[in-house]
């Protein structure tokens, strides 16, 4: 079980307490916060009922580092502090990258930072007077955040000044996305909105029913020139036309099964990935699917328990499963191309792929390097002893990984 499961167990305990309280008093407005680790990790949730776990509370790696057949040393090409600490609470927001700038959220979730990737210089810092729940997005010259009260706040990417804000009146738990004049935002009540990137005016919205129980979190909308693709809490993956919101296709990648609401949860909560005119997505209860990006035809589905983002290259889809096994699935068939079990118990992040190398990080500050060809372990780096709770990200041909302490490490495999 990796760290994402622990974080979701906290959400389970909070939801169980909230649901129980309904018998006594009103005030628990929704039951959309149950955690992914419900059946397998609820006991860990008691570590911090406030949901503000940090690396100090995180479980230590339960497996020794595996032996390596050879040396593949990757040193940090650069490192610099880009935030005052990993944001408290869950979900943990990823940094956003645009051109040569990285945008991050502060520890208390009310400050956005911009730093130059060339030298780590702080370009601006903006206090929002609002608590961000949805992470940071970037596009159309904007830096975008969403709040628990449903506010979408757009900052100028150049200087951090506020450009506009729009109230969608429902909690935002994933980063907004923007492209070609449209900002796409998903809300916790099952809506997907298209807003004007110029002034935040609403252009369109679509809505899907939210099941009685769903995960507290969500994947961010993915925008292409022709589509906005998003996964919903009812197990559907849908694409709409960016300017009008017209439905292009809508496909269930998982169907509810079982008797209880918990057994029937099918949220598309992991971040999907687009490659080779297909979109690959994972649903809760263990199913990864490949869908044709143009027609929405479901190409394949495979039972894999995954609760973190997917990565892809030309041939494969890569993921870390809930047991810390790293897998490569063939994009055409969904067949397992290879499986690496040597890192089980290391509490791994989701993978990132760069060329022929795959990177996963762990809670002890290691970045593990795998071959995309066969999954063999090429080597490992330990740029810090701080935990890595967020997955590595690829930008401008480099791997970037943010530590729990707020330092961004820039790594160049093969350098």
HELIX and SHEET records of a PDB file:
HELIX    1   1 UNK A    3  UNK A   21  1                                  19    
HELIX    2   2 UNK A   38  UNK A   41  1                                   4    
HELIX    3   3 UNK A   42  UNK A   47  5                                   6    
SHEET    1   A 4 UNK A  76  UNK A  81  0                                        
SHEET    2   A 4 UNK A 407  UNK A 411 -1                                        
SHEET    3   A 4 UNK A 398  UNK A 402 -1                                        
SHEET    4   A 4 UNK A 393  UNK A 395 -1                                        
SHEET    1   B 4 UNK A  96  UNK A  98  0                                        
SHEET    2   B 4 UNK A 101  UNK A 105 -1                                        
SHEET    3   B 4 UNK A 111  UNK A 116 -1                                        
SHEET    4   B 4 UNK A 122  UNK A 127 -1                                        
SHEET    1   C 4 UNK A 132  UNK A 139  0                                        
SHEET    2   C 4 UNK A 142  UNK A 147 -1                                        
SHEET    3   C 4 UNK A 151  UNK A 156 -1                                        
SHEET    4   C 4 UNK A 162  UNK A 167 -1                                        
SHEET    1   D 4 UNK A 177  UNK A 179  0                                        
SHEET    2   D 4 UNK A 182  UNK A 186 -1                                        
SHEET    3   D 4 UNK A 191  UNK A 196 -1                                        
SHEET    4   D 4 UNK A 202  UNK A 207 -1                                        
SHEET    1   E 4 UNK A 222  UNK A 223  0                                        
SHEET    2   E 4 UNK A 228  UNK A 231 -1                                        
SHEET    3   E 4 UNK A 236  UNK A 240 -1                                        
SHEET    4   E 4 UNK A 247  UNK A 252 -1                                        
SHEET    1   F 4 UNK A 273  UNK A 275  0                                        
SHEET    2   F 4 UNK A 278  UNK A 283 -1                                        
SHEET    3   F 4 UNK A 287  UNK A 292 -1                                        
SHEET    4   F 4 UNK A 298  UNK A 302 -1                                        
SHEET    1   G 4 UNK A 311  UNK A 312  0                                        
SHEET    2   G 4 UNK A 316  UNK A 320 -1                                        
SHEET    3   G 4 UNK A 326  UNK A 330 -1                                        
SHEET    4   G 4 UNK A 336  UNK A 340 -1                                        
SHEET    1   H 4 UNK A 352  UNK A 354  0                                        
SHEET    2   H 4 UNK A 357  UNK A 361 -1                                        
SHEET    3   H 4 UNK A 367  UNK A 371 -1                                        
SHEET    4   H 4 UNK A 377  UNK A 381 -1                                        
END                                                                             
